[in-house]
Every structure is written in structure tokens, then in C-alpha cells.
């Protein structure tokens, strides 16, 4: 893959570049957030790796610019020395596809990149739009509508709703959701799942009125079920 790396620690950036090239990826590196934004606007990349703390603007601000101007097609791997759950959740909600807590470890980084690459390849072979009950889902533009009215969702809310839609009728545990939506071996607390479940229940909504009901299964997880709409 063609990878753009935003990292102000020059020694780490050189090390990451060596790891990536050894795996037959190419890597272009920038130290400053503003320079990185100009780079990725002028060249196509398959993956962005972004540090949180930068000399000029924060990695979160760079992430916001990417999603607002370049859309959701190119995945973002966020790196941060912050290991507080709220910081990680913020990065994921703003549009990061995965995260790494520093110090960055070679084989963990490469494994997460491989997972992102497999997800993208799988997505390319699947239909980008489908309808489920009263909902219309557009995976390419990462949009869910109900009765042709668009619903505003964060990045992770969309990913969670999509995961539930694609596993309708199946009992999914909180750990299954964390692994599939937040990344392999996620370190987040399962309360993060419950918080996001509560949000999409209200936003979509997932109840008898919409034709889909999200059931809480005690000590197990959740199951999305079809319900008969009242005539």
C-alpha cells in the first residue's frame, strides 16, 4: 500500500518507514500537520498513519480535515501516547479506523495494517448499498437513511449499526462487537459498546416503529430482530 505517515518523532518515523518498506509498502513522511494535509490532498494514498501530538496542530484536527475533505474511503490508523479510554474513543468517533498506543510495536502495527487492508479488499467485493426494513444503507458514502431521510451518525455509530444490520437475527456479544467494530483485541471497556448502542437506538431508531428492534440479551449481548410494521 501507499502509506502517508504523520509523526514528529523523527527516530520513530524512520523506524516505522523501515518496517513498512520491509513489508513492500511505500511510505511518505511529514512532521507538521499542515504539510501533511497538503501532501495527502495532492497525492493518492491507501492508508494514513497519524500521531496525536504534533508541533503545529493536533492529529485530531488533521483527522477531521481528512474526513471532511477526502471522505471516508482511505482508512486512518491513529497512534497516541494517550491510553485513556476517552481519548481513544474520541479518535475512533472522529473517524479513525484503528489505533495504537505508544510505544509502537512493529508486529502489532503490521498486523493492524494487514487487518485494515483485508477489510478494504472485502468491502470492495461486496455491494455498497442495501435496504433493510425501513432503512437504506450506503456503505460507500457511509450513510444510513430511514424513509429516504438521512440520519447523522458518527463514524463508530455507523460501523456499529452496519455490523448489527449485517448480523441481523444473530446473538452478538459485547466482545464480538468490540473486536469487529473497534479493532482486533480492543482494550476498550465493554461500557463503550453499551454507550454506542444507546445512541444508535435513539438515532435510527431501533424499535417497533422502524421495523427493526434491538434486543438486550442478559449476560450475553445484543440481537437485532425484524418486527412486523403496523399497517
Backbone as CSV, one residue per row, in Angstrom:
resi,resn,N_x,N_y,N_z,CA_x,CA_y,CA_z,C_x,C_y,C_z
1,UNK,0.830,-1.198,0.000,0.000,0.000,0.000,0.869,1.253,0.000
2,UNK,0.297,2.329,-0.522,0.929,3.639,-0.422,0.466,4.282,0.881
3,UNK,1.407,4.519,1.785,1.074,4.973,3.140,1.667,6.353,3.398
4,UNK,0.865,7.243,3.962,1.326,8.569,4.384,1.428,8.565,5.901
5,UNK,2.603,8.932,6.414,2.885,8.887,7.849,3.064,10.298,8.389
6,UNK,2.318,10.631,9.434,2.443,11.919,10.118,2.971,11.652,11.520
7,UNK,4.238,11.998,11.757,4.890,11.689,13.030,6.020,12.700,13.268
8,UNK,6.009,13.351,14.431,7.037,14.365,14.696,8.274,13.794,15.385
9,UNK,8.203,12.553,15.836,9.374,11.877,16.396,10.159,11.277,15.227
10,UNK,11.259,11.929,14.865,11.991,11.533,13.656,12.555,10.114,13.762
11,UNK,13.035,9.749,14.937,13.597,8.405,15.105,12.516,7.347,14.917
12,UNK,11.339,7.590,15.494,10.229,6.643,15.334,9.755,6.601,13.893
13,UNK,9.675,7.761,13.259,9.224,7.819,11.865,10.159,7.022,10.959
14,UNK,11.456,7.150,11.186,12.424,6.399,10.381,12.255,4.903,10.601
15,UNK,12.027,4.522,11.863,11.856,3.109,12.195,10.592,2.546,11.541
16,UNK,9.478,3.280,11.650,8.223,2.833,11.049,8.361,2.709,9.535
17,UNK,9.041,3.667,8.925,9.256,3.625,7.476,10.023,2.377,7.070
18,UNK,11.025,2.016,7.847,11.807,0.811,7.571,10.918,-0.426,7.673
19,UNK,10.075,-0.487,8.720,9.164,-1.626,8.887,8.224,-1.756,7.689
20,UNK,7.687,-0.622,7.254,6.707,-0.636,6.165,7.339,-1.047,4.844
21,UNK,8.493,-0.490,4.555,9.184,-0.809,3.296,9.585,-2.280,3.273
22,UNK,9.957,-2.819,4.432,10.326,-4.234,4.516,9.151,-5.144,4.175
23,UNK,7.923,-4.628,4.336,6.711,-5.388,4.007,6.176,-5.019,2.619
24,UNK,7.012,-4.352,1.827,6.674,-3.968,0.446,5.628,-2.855,0.346
25,UNK,5.448,-2.090,1.418,4.647,-0.877,1.334,5.580,0.284,0.986
26,UNK,4.998,1.379,0.496,5.765,2.608,0.325,5.302,3.592,1.389
27,UNK,6.178,4.523,1.777,5.843,5.421,2.879,6.393,6.822,2.613
28,UNK,5.528,7.824,2.749,5.956,9.225,2.703,5.676,9.850,4.056
29,UNK,6.633,10.619,4.561,6.576,11.099,5.937,6.544,12.628,6.009
30,UNK,5.697,13.145,6.925,5.674,14.566,7.245,5.679,14.731,8.757
31,UNK,6.275,15.853,9.194,6.355,16.162,10.626,5.220,17.074,11.061
32,UNK,4.864,18.027,10.204,3.871,19.045,10.528,2.501,18.673,9.962
33,UNK,1.469,18.933,10.750,0.126,18.604,10.327,-0.310,19.308,9.064
34,UNK,-0.006,20.605,8.961,-0.408,21.380,7.783,0.273,20.859,6.526
35,UNK,1.545,20.499,6.627,2.265,19.944,5.468,1.680,18.589,5.066
36,UNK,1.282,17.814,6.059,0.685,16.508,5.789,-0.627,16.662,5.033
37,UNK,-1.429,17.643,5.442,-2.711,17.890,4.775,-2.502,18.238,3.311
38,UNK,-1.506,19.068,3.034,-1.210,19.421,1.639,-0.726,18.218,0.852
39,UNK,0.088,17.376,1.501,0.602,16.172,0.831,-0.531,15.260,0.403
40,UNK,-1.438,14.963,1.309,-2.472,13.969,1.001,-3.555,14.527,0.086
41,UNK,-3.662,15.850,0.006,-4.616,16.441,-0.938,-4.114,16.354,-2.368
42,UNK,-2.793,16.258,-2.525,-2.188,16.289,-3.853,-1.730,14.926,-4.363
43,UNK,-1.764,13.905,-3.482,-1.324,12.570,-3.892,-2.301,11.525,-3.359
44,UNK,-2.520,10.459,-4.113,-3.402,9.387,-3.612,-2.642,8.452,-2.670
45,UNK,-3.298,8.058,-1.583,-2.713,7.109,-0.633,-3.757,6.054,-0.284
46,UNK,-3.263,4.901,0.194,-4.143,3.805,0.589,-4.373,3.759,2.096
47,UNK,-3.504,4.442,2.867,-3.612,4.429,4.323,-2.896,5.643,4.896
48,UNK,-3.501,6.242,5.932,-2.864,7.330,6.679,-2.548,6.826,8.083
49,UNK,-1.315,7.073,8.539,-0.932,6.795,9.928,-0.638,8.133,10.581
50,UNK,-1.392,8.481,11.628,-1.360,9.827,12.189,-1.058,9.797,13.674
51,UNK,-0.098,10.643,14.089,0.200,10.835,15.506,-0.749,11.887,16.082
52,UNK,-1.025,11.796,17.381,-1.938,12.752,18.024,-1.243,14.090,18.281
53,UNK,-0.090,14.062,18.961,0.594,15.287,19.374,1.599,15.724,18.316
54,UNK,1.370,16.932,17.776,2.202,17.461,16.700,2.648,18.878,17.038
55,UNK,3.687,19.389,16.347,4.190,20.729,16.675,3.230,21.859,16.325
56,UNK,2.377,21.680,15.311,1.522,22.792,14.886,0.052,22.575,15.262
57,UNK,-0.579,21.536,14.732,-1.968,21.242,15.059,-2.063,19.801,15.547
58,UNK,-3.156,19.471,16.182,-3.278,18.116,16.723,-3.650,17.120,15.635
59,UNK,-3.321,15.865,15.882,-3.707,14.813,14.952,-5.211,14.702,14.800
60,UNK,-5.963,15.035,15.861,-7.419,15.019,15.780,-7.907,16.036,14.754
61,UNK,-7.293,17.213,14.735,-7.671,18.237,13.749,-7.361,17.761,12.330
62,UNK,-6.221,17.102,12.155,-5.872,16.543,10.845,-6.904,15.499,10.443
63,UNK,-7.289,14.668,11.381,-8.282,13.623,11.124,-9.611,14.232,10.681
64,UNK,-10.034,15.303,11.344,-11.280,15.982,10.972,-11.208,16.512,9.541
65,UNK,-10.069,17.102,9.184,-9.888,17.628,7.825,-9.969,16.503,6.802
66,UNK,-9.336,15.381,7.109,-9.365,14.229,6.191,-10.798,13.796,5.929
67,UNK,-11.580,13.610,6.982,-12.946,13.123,6.805,-13.847,14.159,6.149
68,UNK,-13.598,15.444,6.411,-14.433,16.488,5.831,-14.113,16.743,4.356
69,UNK,-12.838,16.586,3.981,-12.433,16.945,2.617,-12.162,15.748,1.716
70,UNK,-11.669,14.653,2.292,-11.322,13.483,1.485,-12.323,12.346,1.638
71,UNK,-13.241,12.492,2.592,-14.256,11.459,2.778,-13.767,10.314,3.645
72,UNK,-14.396,9.156,3.469,-14.173,8.006,4.345,-13.493,6.839,3.637
73,UNK,-13.113,7.034,2.393,-12.579,5.909,1.627,-11.226,5.437,2.148
74,UNK,-10.321,6.382,2.468,-8.980,5.990,2.904,-8.975,5.757,4.416
75,UNK,-8.540,4.586,4.871,-8.514,4.299,6.305,-7.419,5.077,7.033
76,UNK,-7.657,5.284,8.333,-6.717,6.017,9.176,-6.359,5.168,10.392
77,UNK,-5.059,4.993,10.609,-4.544,4.337,11.812,-3.962,5.427,12.698
78,UNK,-4.525,5.578,13.891,-4.124,6.654,14.791,-3.118,6.120,15.799
79,UNK,-2.048,6.862,16.057,-1.088,6.483,17.094,-1.078,7.554,18.172
80,UNK,-0.962,7.138,19.420,-1.011,8.097,20.507,-0.338,7.561,21.751
81,UNK,0.280,8.461,22.496,0.831,8.107,23.790,-0.237,8.124,24.859
82,UNK,-1.431,8.600,24.508,-2.530,8.655,25.462,-3.234,7.302,25.494
83,UNK,-3.372,6.742,26.668,-4.039,5.440,26.768,-5.344,5.529,27.545
84,UNK,-5.809,6.761,27.804,-7.100,6.920,28.466,-8.214,6.531,27.510
85,UNK,-9.206,5.821,28.013,-10.286,5.322,27.156,-10.991,6.448,26.420
86,UNK,-11.224,7.575,27.080,-11.951,8.668,26.448,-11.188,9.235,25.257
87,UNK,-9.849,9.301,25.355,-9.041,9.786,24.234,-9.145,8.835,23.048
88,UNK,-9.082,7.546,23.330,-9.178,6.544,22.264,-10.548,6.607,21.601
89,UNK,-11.596,6.712,22.425,-12.955,6.803,21.896,-13.110,8.044,21.022
90,UNK,-12.512,9.164,21.451,-12.600,10.387,20.647,-11.984,10.188,19.266
91,UNK,-10.804,9.570,19.214,-10.142,9.332,17.932,-10.997,8.445,17.035
92,UNK,-11.570,7.395,17.607,-12.403,6.483,16.819,-13.681,7.175,16.345
93,UNK,-14.283,7.975,17.213,-15.518,8.677,16.834,-15.277,9.744,15.773
94,UNK,-14.088,10.319,15.763,-13.779,11.340,14.768,-13.423,10.742,13.410
95,UNK,-13.259,9.408,13.347,-13.049,8.796,12.040,-11.854,7.888,11.906
96,UNK,-11.125,7.649,13.007,-10.018,6.688,12.920,-10.576,5.280,12.769
97,UNK,-9.928,4.468,11.951,-10.356,3.081,11.764,-9.762,2.168,12.824
98,UNK,-8.614,2.549,13.360,-7.965,1.764,14.396,-6.971,2.669,15.112
99,UNK,-6.404,2.180,16.204,-5.468,2.987,16.979,-4.367,2.100,17.540
100,UNK,-3.236,2.732,17.834,-2.124,2.080,18.507,-1.663,2.988,19.642
101,UNK,-1.524,2.423,20.829,-0.990,3.179,21.956,0.526,3.026,21.966
102,UNK,1.234,4.148,22.033,2.700,4.104,22.053,3.196,3.540,23.376
103,UNK,4.358,2.906,23.401,5.302,2.772,22.290,4.806,1.798,21.213
104,UNK,4.975,2.204,19.960,4.508,1.399,18.836,5.378,0.156,18.692
105,UNK,4.727,-0.977,18.573,5.442,-2.252,18.406,5.314,-2.703,16.954
106,UNK,6.417,-3.159,16.408,6.490,-3.478,14.982,5.402,-4.448,14.532
107,UNK,5.327,-5.600,15.157,4.444,-6.643,14.633,2.980,-6.352,14.925
108,UNK,2.717,-5.623,15.998,1.338,-5.208,16.243,0.888,-4.220,15.176
109,UNK,1.755,-3.246,14.851,1.412,-2.275,13.805,1.170,-2.979,12.476
110,UNK,2.055,-3.875,12.095,1.902,-4.561,10.811,0.652,-5.426,10.786
111,UNK,0.325,-6.049,11.934,-0.887,-6.876,11.998,-2.128,-6.017,11.822
112,UNK,-2.163,-4.856,12.449,-3.321,-3.978,12.337,-3.451,-3.424,10.919
113,UNK,-2.330,-3.130,10.278,-2.356,-2.679,8.882,-2.906,-3.784,7.986
114,UNK,-2.497,-5.024,8.241,-3.000,-6.149,7.448,-4.507,-6.317,7.614
115,UNK,-4.998,-6.116,8.846,-6.439,-6.213,9.091,-7.182,-5.138,8.304
116,UNK,-6.677,-3.915,8.341,-7.297,-2.813,7.592,-7.307,-3.121,6.104
117,UNK,-6.207,-3.659,5.605,-6.110,-3.986,4.177,-7.120,-5.059,3.798
118,UNK,-7.279,-6.076,4.649,-8.251,-7.147,4.373,-9.681,-6.608,4.397
119,UNK,-9.967,-5.727,5.339,-11.301,-5.128,5.406,-11.628,-4.388,4.118
120,UNK,-10.664,-3.631,3.622,-10.886,-2.853,2.401,-11.091,-3.758,1.194
121,UNK,-10.299,-4.823,1.113,-10.446,-5.752,-0.006,-11.798,-6.439,0.032
122,UNK,-12.246,-6.812,1.225,-13.548,-7.447,1.370,-14.663,-6.480,1.002
123,UNK,-14.536,-5.237,1.437,-15.564,-4.233,1.161,-15.702,-3.977,-0.334
124,UNK,-14.585,-4.029,-1.059,-14.603,-3.759,-2.495,-15.377,-4.829,-3.256
125,UNK,-15.448,-6.035,-2.704,-16.133,-7.129,-3.408,-17.612,-7.227,-3.042
126,UNK,-18.045,-6.441,-2.053,-19.426,-6.511,-1.608,-20.241,-5.354,-2.168
127,UNK,-21.552,-5.554,-2.207,-22.456,-4.489,-2.633,-22.334,-3.299,-1.694
128,UNK,-22.385,-2.102,-2.251,-22.197,-0.900,-1.452,-23.500,-0.355,-0.893
129,UNK,-24.623,-0.812,-1.390,-25.906,-0.324,-0.898,-26.855,-1.502,-0.663
130,UNK,-27.686,-1.369,0.359,-28.728,-2.373,0.588,-29.828,-1.755,1.426
131,UNK,-30.976,-2.410,1.443,-32.135,-1.952,2.206,-32.510,-3.010,3.222
132,UNK,-32.818,-2.566,4.432,-33.246,-3.464,5.491,-34.414,-2.810,6.215
133,UNK,-35.578,-3.413,6.092,-36.800,-2.843,6.651,-36.974,-1.417,6.121
134,UNK,-37.085,-0.434,7.002,-37.304,0.949,6.554,-36.007,1.716,6.347
135,UNK,-34.855,1.023,6.458,-33.553,1.678,6.377,-32.875,1.429,5.035
136,UNK,-32.204,2.461,4.518,-31.372,2.350,3.327,-29.934,2.608,3.766
137,UNK,-29.027,1.703,3.401,-27.630,1.787,3.833,-26.731,1.957,2.612
138,UNK,-25.904,2.980,2.633,-24.929,3.234,1.574,-23.545,3.135,2.197
139,UNK,-22.861,2.014,1.945,-21.551,1.795,2.553,-20.475,2.689,1.954
140,UNK,-20.590,2.984,0.675,-19.573,3.816,0.023,-19.532,5.205,0.628
141,UNK,-20.688,5.803,0.843,-20.752,7.153,1.407,-21.022,7.133,2.908
142,UNK,-21.037,5.935,3.480,-21.165,5.753,4.926,-22.385,6.503,5.457
143,UNK,-23.515,6.193,4.853,-24.748,6.901,5.171,-25.892,5.920,5.393
144,UNK,-26.660,6.137,6.455,-27.885,5.377,6.698,-29.062,6.350,6.651
145,UNK,-30.089,5.972,5.900,-31.296,6.786,5.794,-32.489,5.949,6.231
146,UNK,-33.504,6.622,6.688,-34.762,5.950,7.002,-35.875,6.655,6.255
147,UNK,-36.566,5.916,5.424,-37.617,6.504,4.582,-37.061,7.699,3.800
148,UNK,-35.824,7.506,3.271,-35.126,8.492,2.427,-34.701,9.751,3.174
149,UNK,-34.733,9.740,4.503,-34.233,10.864,5.293,-32.914,10.453,5.945
150,UNK,-31.845,11.217,5.668,-30.521,10.870,6.171,-30.449,11.025,7.685
151,UNK,-29.729,10.083,8.314,-29.546,10.087,9.761,-28.086,10.422,10.054
152,UNK,-27.855,11.396,10.919,-26.499,11.811,11.252,-25.897,10.863,12.281
153,UNK,-24.806,10.200,11.885,-24.118,9.260,12.764,-22.629,9.565,12.787
154,UNK,-21.975,9.302,13.919,-20.522,9.367,13.953,-19.957,8.148,13.221
155,UNK,-18.668,8.165,13.012,-18.002,7.068,12.313,-18.275,5.726,12.996
156,UNK,-18.081,5.652,14.301,-18.251,4.388,15.006,-19.719,4.012,15.154
157,UNK,-20.596,4.995,15.246,-22.023,4.683,15.268,-22.443,4.024,13.958
158,UNK,-21.924,4.532,12.842,-22.230,3.916,11.551,-21.681,2.489,11.497
159,UNK,-20.419,2.311,11.925,-19.804,0.982,11.893,-20.585,-0.006,12.762
160,UNK,-21.038,0.450,13.922,-21.795,-0.412,14.817,-23.139,-0.786,14.205
161,UNK,-23.850,0.200,13.661,-25.140,-0.077,13.030,-24.966,-1.034,11.856
162,UNK,-23.937,-0.824,11.049,-23.672,-1.688,9.910,-23.393,-3.116,10.360
163,UNK,-22.623,-3.265,11.426,-22.312,-4.594,11.954,-23.587,-5.307,12.411
164,UNK,-24.457,-4.583,13.105,-25.715,-5.175,13.564,-26.618,-5.540,12.385
165,UNK,-26.685,-4.642,11.388,-27.515,-4.904,10.210,-27.055,-6.169,9.484
166,UNK,-25.735,-6.342,9.388,-25.196,-7.482,8.652,-25.259,-8.779,9.458
167,UNK,-25.568,-8.649,10.750,-25.689,-9.834,11.593,-27.096,-9.938,12.182
168,UNK,-28.081,-9.463,11.422,-29.457,-9.472,11.910,-29.898,-10.892,12.254
169,UNK,-30.573,-11.021,13.395,-31.026,-12.325,13.853,-29.998,-13.101,14.636
170,UNK,-28.741,-12.605,14.655,-27.665,-13.302,15.361,-27.421,-12.669,16.729
171,UNK,-27.130,-13.497,17.712,-26.736,-13.001,19.030,-25.261,-12.623,18.977
172,UNK,-24.956,-11.351,19.243,-23.562,-10.883,19.212,-23.187,-10.393,20.605
173,UNK,-22.055,-10.834,21.086,-21.591,-10.435,22.413,-20.917,-9.063,22.345
174,UNK,-20.726,-8.463,23.494,-20.023,-7.179,23.550,-18.586,-7.328,23.062
175,UNK,-17.946,-8.432,23.407,-16.564,-8.646,22.956,-16.510,-8.832,21.441
176,UNK,-17.531,-9.494,20.852,-17.600,-9.627,19.390,-17.677,-8.246,18.747
177,UNK,-18.526,-7.399,19.323,-18.706,-6.050,18.772,-17.427,-5.245,18.902
178,UNK,-16.794,-5.294,20.068,-15.543,-4.553,20.264,-14.491,-4.975,19.246
179,UNK,-14.365,-6.290,19.048,-13.348,-6.797,18.127,-13.644,-6.406,16.689
180,UNK,-14.918,-6.474,16.295,-15.284,-6.233,14.894,-15.371,-4.749,14.552
181,UNK,-15.829,-3.942,15.490,-16.065,-2.518,15.209,-14.905,-1.642,15.663
182,UNK,-14.301,-1.984,16.808,-13.231,-1.143,17.349,-11.836,-1.693,17.062
183,UNK,-11.748,-2.897,16.567,-10.437,-3.418,16.210,-10.066,-4.670,16.970
184,UNK,-9.103,-5.388,16.425,-8.674,-6.656,16.998,-8.128,-6.442,18.407
185,UNK,-8.571,-7.308,19.345,-8.091,-7.265,20.731,-8.215,-5.873,21.338
186,UNK,-9.378,-5.272,21.138,-9.595,-3.921,21.638,-9.408,-3.855,23.147
187,UNK,-8.764,-2.769,23.608,-8.514,-2.576,25.035,-9.629,-1.762,25.688
188,UNK,-10.644,-1.386,24.940,-11.716,-0.569,25.481,-12.621,-1.376,26.404
189,UNK,-13.232,-0.677,27.345,-14.193,-1.286,28.249,-15.478,-1.591,27.492
190,UNK,-16.170,-2.668,27.880,-17.414,-3.021,27.191,-18.504,-1.974,27.388
191,UNK,-18.325,-1.069,28.355,-19.290,0.014,28.524,-19.325,0.924,27.294
192,UNK,-18.223,0.958,26.569,-18.188,1.735,25.327,-19.237,1.212,24.351
193,UNK,-19.374,-0.104,24.271,-20.384,-0.715,23.408,-21.774,-0.282,23.843
194,UNK,-22.045,-0.383,25.137,-23.373,-0.043,25.646,-23.728,1.413,25.377
195,UNK,-22.746,2.294,25.516,-22.979,3.713,25.249,-23.353,3.941,23.797
196,UNK,-22.625,3.314,22.885,-22.907,3.484,21.457,-24.215,2.802,21.057
197,UNK,-24.507,1.674,21.673,-25.782,1.004,21.421,-26.934,1.940,21.786
198,UNK,-26.833,2.586,22.940,-27.882,3.508,23.390,-28.074,4.640,22.390
199,UNK,-26.972,5.137,21.841,-27.056,6.248,20.883,-27.755,5.839,19.595
200,UNK,-27.363,4.699,19.025,-27.967,4.329,17.736,-29.404,3.858,17.911
201,UNK,-29.740,3.342,19.105,-31.138,3.000,19.387,-32.023,4.233,19.206
202,UNK,-31.530,5.370,19.715,-32.315,6.599,19.670,-32.249,7.262,18.290
203,UNK,-31.076,7.260,17.675,-30.897,7.983,16.417,-31.601,7.312,15.243
204,UNK,-31.591,5.981,15.202,-32.106,5.336,13.988,-33.643,5.366,13.862
205,UNK,-34.503,5.094,14.714,-34.356,4.353,15.964,-34.518,2.865,15.690
206,UNK,-34.115,2.051,16.654,-34.248,0.598,16.508,-35.336,0.115,17.464
207,UNK,-36.572,0.253,17.030,-37.716,-0.193,17.828,-38.835,-0.628,16.883
208,UNK,-39.989,-0.951,17.440,-41.084,-1.486,16.632,-41.529,-0.540,15.523
209,UNK,-41.349,0.766,15.719,-41.807,1.745,14.734,-40.988,1.705,13.443
210,UNK,-39.743,1.236,13.523,-38.868,1.233,12.346,-38.811,-0.118,11.645
211,UNK,-39.369,-1.145,12.283,-39.317,-2.478,11.686,-38.134,-3.301,12.129
212,UNK,-37.239,-2.699,12.910,-36.097,-3.418,13.463,-36.020,-3.114,14.951
213,UNK,-35.883,-4.143,15.760,-35.803,-3.952,17.203,-34.508,-4.551,17.728
214,UNK,-33.786,-3.763,18.515,-32.522,-4.218,19.084,-32.781,-4.724,20.498
215,UNK,-32.567,-6.014,20.702,-32.847,-6.662,21.977,-31.563,-6.789,22.801
216,UNK,-31.666,-6.497,24.092,-30.575,-6.755,25.031,-30.757,-8.155,25.599
217,UNK,-29.750,-8.984,25.451,-29.812,-10.365,25.944,-28.946,-10.439,27.200
218,UNK,-29.574,-10.626,28.335,-28.893,-10.563,29.626,-27.662,-11.469,29.674
219,UNK,-26.532,-10.855,30.070,-25.238,-11.537,30.242,-24.661,-12.091,28.943
220,UNK,-25.258,-11.763,27.814,-24.738,-12.260,26.535,-24.377,-11.127,25.578
221,UNK,-25.317,-10.231,25.316,-25.032,-9.168,24.364,-26.297,-8.615,23.754
222,UNK,-26.338,-8.591,22.416,-27.460,-7.974,21.714,-27.861,-8.809,20.503
223,UNK,-29.135,-8.649,20.120,-29.612,-9.272,18.888,-30.583,-8.315,18.207
224,UNK,-30.311,-8.036,16.918,-31.211,-7.193,16.111,-32.216,-8.091,15.421
225,UNK,-33.487,-7.743,15.562,-34.541,-8.590,15.004,-35.502,-7.749,14.149
226,UNK,-36.068,-8.392,13.124,-37.120,-7.763,12.333,-38.434,-7.877,13.089
227,UNK,-39.236,-6.800,13.034,-40.568,-6.835,13.616,-41.570,-6.388,12.567
228,UNK,-42.780,-6.836,12.711,-43.826,-6.508,11.734,-44.288,-5.081,11.957
229,UNK,-44.191,-4.263,10.893,-44.666,-2.897,10.979,-46.176,-2.871,11.019
230,UNK,-46.721,-1.988,11.868,-48.179,-1.868,11.960,-48.733,-1.283,10.666
231,UNK,-49.827,-1.847,10.186,-50.418,-1.377,8.921,-51.299,-0.167,9.180
